[in-house]
Amino acid sequence: MKTNHRIHLCLAKMSDNGMEQRYIQEAFQTNWVAPLGPNVDAFEDALKRFLSASVISTGADRRSGEISVNDVYVAALSSCTAAIHIALLLLGVKTNDEVLCQSFSFCASANPVVYCGATPIFIDSEEETWNMSPELLEKAINDRIAKTGRKPKAIIVVDLYGMPAKWDELESISHKYEIPIIEDAANALGSTYKGQPCGTFGDLATLSFNGNKIITTSGGGAIVCHDEATKKRAIFLATQAKEPYLHYEHETIGYNYRMSNISAGIGRGQMTVLEDHINHHKHVNKLYRDLFNTNRTNNTNILVKGNPDGDFDSNFWLTTILFKKEFDTEAFCLELDKAGIEARPLWKPMHMQPVYKAAPAYINGISEKLYKTGICLPSGPWVSDEDVKYIVETIKSLMK
Ligand SMILES: *Cc1c(COP(=O)(O)O)cnc(C)c1O
């Protein structure tokens, strides 16, 4: 078996009927070529409706009626990294503060802590979701208070690869110690936990529309707030913190983080295919699971990550697999690359990154083991059933 095309992890895919281009054209025709305009407003509104409607459509009642359209306020920004930065500023994170952050993630979850002059304190994962361990989180909070005499300022939790974190446990720790949570839902638009959509957990949440995510604006992100004043403050900070005078009065340091009306046009078009993309990612994950499990001899060597139980409904942004033993995952991915398959080792935890070697960390060995035994596989909207079959065959034959 051979493939005549390269199979990517997750490439952007536009709607078949060209909605993205239509909204961009509209922006040109009306001369809304600026970091504000009708596409920005409409994209925010579509996200707001998606995040609140999915609660209703799954019949969830985790917060029984607590999340309604009126509880979700979305501000579109230039990236998810910018959104996390703004979220930290909204929570008052300053120089010398400490912020607890999931270690098993992409660097963009942690870097904005450093932009604020604060110190990230890394927390390891638990085995079921691979996200922040509630147990270690509580231990770290108590230890930081004992060591520094001060509470950490915020907690950054990630729904990695689309898998929702253990929100009940994490939110109850957040309430108990009164430390706010930022949900980094960059991977998890369309995922739910007990029926509640990812992107609505914690005090503030962030989304990514980078080119490799579940939908794209070419590059972009958003912050999700729970009241209008917070959304307004987010936009204020993201548009250079201009006080309401004509002469540009500044009392605060601001940033240039707003989304362009052109990018938002792409996002608006992408919202029409979001459900299709989510269904496709889930379909691909199921196909991987079925195909890896048909051959009983391989079945014991590879674990395809699925939902831990019915409370978790991942969008499976990327399907991930674990091998039974530690081995050179980097070399294995290079072999797959020769066969035309883009694959990647799982995220190298932040506490193992040279740039963060001085940062305190609360570790149980789980994320390091995941990093050493797992890879992620092509899962995006361009990946066909034939591609998945080819990938599974290739991996099985390489393992012999
Ligand atoms: C992609 C990603 C980000 C950053 O998103 P950008 O929009 O590219 O800034 C943050 N966190 C996680 C987990 C991501 O995968």
The ligand as a Gaussian input file, in Angstrom:
#p B3LYP/6-31G(d) Opt

LIG

0 1
 C       -2.503000      26.251000      19.656000
 C       -2.514000      26.319000      21.118000
 C       -2.427000      27.538000      21.790000
 C       -2.085000      28.830000      21.109000
 O       -2.995000      29.250000      20.191000
 P       -2.629000      30.436000      19.178000
 O       -3.957000      30.875000      18.678000
 O       -1.771000      29.845000      18.108000
 O       -1.929000      31.500000      19.942000
 C       -2.573000      27.540000      23.161000
 N       -2.743000      26.405000      23.854000
 C       -2.809000      25.209000      23.249000
 C       -3.046000      23.990000      24.066000
 C       -2.670000      25.119000      21.861000
 O       -2.683000      23.927000      21.258000

